[in-house]
Amino acid sequence: MEIWFVWLARLMFLGIFLLASGMLYRVWRIAVRKDMRHVADWRGRAIVNGEEWAASVLSINLIGAGCLLGIGISVLVTGLEFMVWTGLSGLVLWSYYFFLRVVVARAEHIPKA
């Protein structure tokens, strides 16, 4: 196995924890600080009616971060195989993206009260 691939895999593994920490940061800012600027899509664009959709975005970020941290810890504790943890991480990240897209789409199509 090439040495560059080993280092790439290590960087991908560290990326799991960085992405999870970013999600937990959003959770902290929304839940504790009540900062509705973080009620946003995956690019950081604010969602219309942020207060109304805060619980949905909060739960998506919390579940995503928990899953990513679970995958990362499983790699360290049980030695989860490369194909398994990269596949699971991809599933979590794509699910995160699509669930946020659903929230944004619903927020844009529901008129303000």
N, C-alpha and C positions, 0 to 999 in steps of 0.2 A: 504494500500500500504506500502510495506516495505521501511524503511528509506534508505537502500542502493540503492534502485532503484531511489529514488528521487535525491540522490547525484550523481548517475551515469548520470541521465538525465541532471542535472545541468552542469556536466563536459562535456557532449556531446554538450550542448548549447554553452559553452565557447569555445569548439573546433571549432565551426563554425567560430568564430571571429579570432581564431589563424590561421586556414587554409586560411581564406581570407587575413589576414595580410601577410602571406607567399607569396601568389599569388601577392599581391600588391608590395611586396618587389622585386619580380622578374620583375614586370612591371617597377618599378622605375630603377632598375639596367640596364635593356635592353634599355628603352626609353631615360632616362636622362643621365645615366653614360656611355652608349654605351658599356656595359660589356657583351660581347658575351659568356662568360662562363655560363651565366644563360639562354642561349638558349639551353635548355636541356629537357630531358624527365622527367617523374614524379619522377624518382629516382635521378635525378641530373646528369645523364650522358650526356655529351655534344653531340649535334647533328652535324653531318657532314655538312659542309657549313653553319655555324651558321648565318652568315650575310644574307644569302639568305632566311632563314626560321625565321628570327627574328620577322617579322611582324605577321606571323601566330602564333607563340608561345606567342607573346605579346598580341594578341587579345584573344586567348584562356584563358590566365591568367586574363586578364581584365574582360572578360565576366563572368568567374567563380567566381572571387572575388566579382563582382557586384551582382551576383545572391545570393551568400552566405550572403553578407551583407544585401541584401534585405530580405532574409528569417529571419535573426536574428533580424532585425528591426521590421519586421512584427510580430514576436513573442512578442516583447516588447510592440508594439503599439496596435495591435489588439488582442493579446492573441491567436495566432494561435495554434491549437490543436497539441498535441504531435505527433500523427500519421501523421499529415499533414507535419509538419516541418521536422520530421526525414525522411519521404519519399522524400520530395523535396530536402533535403540536400544530400541524397543518390543518387538521380538522377543527381544532379549537379556534385558530385564527380566522379561518374562513367562516365558521359559525358566528364568531364575534362580528365580523364584517357584515354578514347578511342580516343578523338580528338588528344591528344598528341601522342598516338600510331600511328594514321594515319599520322601525320606529320613526325614522326621518320621513318616510313616505306617508305614514299615517298622520304624523304631525302636520305635514304640508296640506293634506287633503281634508282635515277636519277644521272647519271654520272656527275662528276665535269667538268666544261667547261675549 
